Amino acid sequence: MESVFDTVAGLPLHPLVVHAVVVLIPLTAVGAIVMVLRRSFSRRYGALVVGLAAVGAVSAVIAKESGERLAARVGTPTEHADLGSVLPLFAGGYVALLLAFWLVDRGIPANRPRPGWVIALGVALILAAVAATGWTVWTGHSGAVATWGSRLPA
């Protein structure tokens, strides 16, 4: 019996779902950074950024699982598999910090400054957003090299 993470309409799920990861993690990372820098953006678009980041993190888990199924069929690109195994952890940690920041920040009245610990949480969020984006790019690049590196002339 095929796994739900194996194929969709006869096509491998992995190359389909990775596009959600490589778009949503970096896109929401930009949104997270803007949320830290501009309170009005955080209040207006915070729920959207958090929601899309959560979809990106769930997509990272699905990409990992579907990648393992694809690797069982075509072989394992070792570096890509190793990076892809860690990506859901980066994405999950980033989303957890993003959610925490947004929930705390929206509870602070607009006419009051953010406390120092909220600013520190914002700095941690920026670092997590950059790390998650970097890991996403590194993982995606290694997958592209594994797939296309030997097929295209240098």
C-alpha positions as CSV (number, residue, x, y, z in Angstrom):
1,M,0.0,0.0,0.0
2,E,1.3,3.4,-0.9
3,S,1.9,6.0,1.8
4,V,-0.1,9.3,1.7
5,F,3.4,10.9,1.4
6,D,4.4,9.0,-1.7
7,T,2.5,10.2,-4.8
8,V,-0.3,12.4,-6.0
9,A,-1.9,11.5,-9.3
10,G,1.1,9.3,-10.1
11,L,3.6,12.0,-9.5
12,P,6.0,12.1,-6.5
13,L,4.6,14.4,-3.8
14,H,8.1,15.7,-2.8
15,P,8.9,18.0,-5.7
16,L,5.3,19.4,-5.5
17,V,5.3,20.2,-1.8
18,V,8.9,21.6,-1.5
19,H,7.7,24.7,-3.4
20,A,5.5,25.7,-0.5
21,V,8.4,25.4,1.9
22,V,10.9,27.4,-0.3
23,V,8.3,30.2,-0.8
24,L,6.6,30.4,2.6
25,I,9.6,30.2,5.0
26,P,11.6,33.0,3.4
27,L,8.5,35.1,2.6
28,T,7.2,34.9,6.2
29,A,10.7,35.5,7.5
30,V,10.6,38.9,5.8
31,G,7.2,39.5,7.3
32,A,8.5,38.5,10.8
33,I,11.4,40.9,10.5
34,V,9.0,43.7,9.5
35,M,6.7,42.8,12.4
36,V,9.6,43.3,14.8
37,L,10.6,46.6,13.3
38,R,7.1,48.1,12.7
39,R,4.4,47.5,15.3
40,S,1.6,48.6,13.0
41,F,2.5,45.9,10.6
42,S,2.6,43.3,13.4
43,R,-0.9,44.4,14.5
44,R,-2.4,44.5,11.0
45,Y,-0.7,41.5,9.3
46,G,0.6,39.4,12.2
47,A,-2.1,36.7,12.0
48,L,-1.5,36.3,8.3
49,V,2.3,36.0,8.7
50,V,1.9,33.5,11.6
51,G,-0.6,31.4,9.6
52,L,1.5,31.3,6.5
53,A,4.6,30.4,8.5
54,A,2.7,27.5,10.1
55,V,1.7,26.3,6.7
56,G,5.4,26.5,5.7
57,A,6.5,24.5,8.7
58,V,3.8,21.8,8.1
59,S,4.9,21.7,4.5
60,A,8.5,21.2,5.7
61,V,7.4,18.1,7.6
62,I,5.5,16.8,4.6
63,A,8.5,17.5,2.4
64,K,10.7,15.5,4.7
65,E,8.3,12.5,4.8
66,S,7.7,12.6,1.1
67,G,11.4,13.0,0.4
68,E,12.1,9.8,2.4
69,R,9.5,8.0,0.2
70,L,11.0,9.4,-3.0
71,A,14.5,8.4,-1.8
72,A,13.3,4.8,-1.3
73,R,12.3,4.8,-5.0
74,V,15.2,6.6,-6.6
75,G,18.1,6.6,-4.1
76,T,19.1,8.9,-1.4
77,P,21.1,12.1,-2.0
78,T,22.9,12.0,1.3
79,E,23.6,15.7,1.9
80,H,20.1,16.8,0.9
81,A,18.5,14.1,3.0
82,D,20.6,15.1,6.0
83,L,19.7,18.8,5.6
84,G,16.0,18.0,4.9
85,S,15.8,16.0,8.1
86,V,16.7,19.0,10.2
87,L,14.6,21.6,8.3
88,P,11.4,20.9,10.1
89,L,13.2,21.6,13.4
90,F,14.3,25.0,12.1
91,A,10.9,25.8,10.7
92,G,9.1,24.7,13.9
93,G,11.4,26.7,16.2
94,Y,11.0,29.8,14.0
95,V,7.1,29.4,14.0
96,A,7.1,29.0,17.8
97,L,9.1,32.2,18.3
98,L,6.9,34.0,15.7
99,L,3.7,32.9,17.4
100,A,5.0,33.8,20.9
101,F,6.2,37.3,19.7
102,W,2.9,38.0,17.9
103,L,0.8,36.9,20.9
104,V,2.8,39.0,23.3
105,D,3.1,42.0,21.0
106,R,-0.5,42.3,20.2
107,G,-1.3,42.5,23.9
108,I,0.8,45.6,24.5
109,P,-1.2,48.8,24.1
110,A,-0.2,50.8,21.0
111,N,0.6,53.9,23.1
112,R,3.2,52.0,25.3
113,P,6.7,51.0,24.3
114,R,7.6,47.4,24.1
115,P,9.4,46.1,27.2
116,G,13.0,45.1,26.9
117,W,12.2,41.4,27.1
118,V,9.8,41.7,24.2
119,I,12.6,43.5,22.2
120,A,14.9,40.6,23.1
121,L,12.2,38.2,21.9
122,G,12.0,40.2,18.7
123,V,15.8,39.9,18.2
124,A,15.6,36.1,18.8
125,L,12.8,36.0,16.2
126,I,14.9,37.8,13.6
127,L,17.8,35.4,14.2
128,A,15.4,32.4,13.9
129,A,13.9,33.8,10.7
130,V,17.3,34.3,9.1
131,A,18.4,30.8,10.3
132,A,15.3,29.1,9.0
133,T,15.6,30.9,5.7
134,G,19.2,30.0,5.3
135,W,18.6,26.4,6.1
136,T,15.7,26.3,3.6
137,V,17.9,27.7,0.9
138,W,20.8,25.4,1.7
139,T,18.5,22.4,1.7
140,G,16.8,23.4,-1.5
141,H,20.0,24.1,-3.3
142,S,21.4,20.7,-2.3
143,G,18.3,19.0,-3.7
144,A,18.5,20.9,-6.9
145,V,22.2,20.0,-7.3
146,A,21.3,16.3,-6.5
147,T,18.5,16.4,-9.1
148,W,20.0,18.5,-11.9
149,G,23.8,18.8,-11.2
150,S,24.7,15.8,-13.4
151,R,22.1,16.6,-16.1
152,L,23.2,20.2,-17.0
153,P,26.5,21.3,-18.4
154,A,28.6,23.4,-16.0
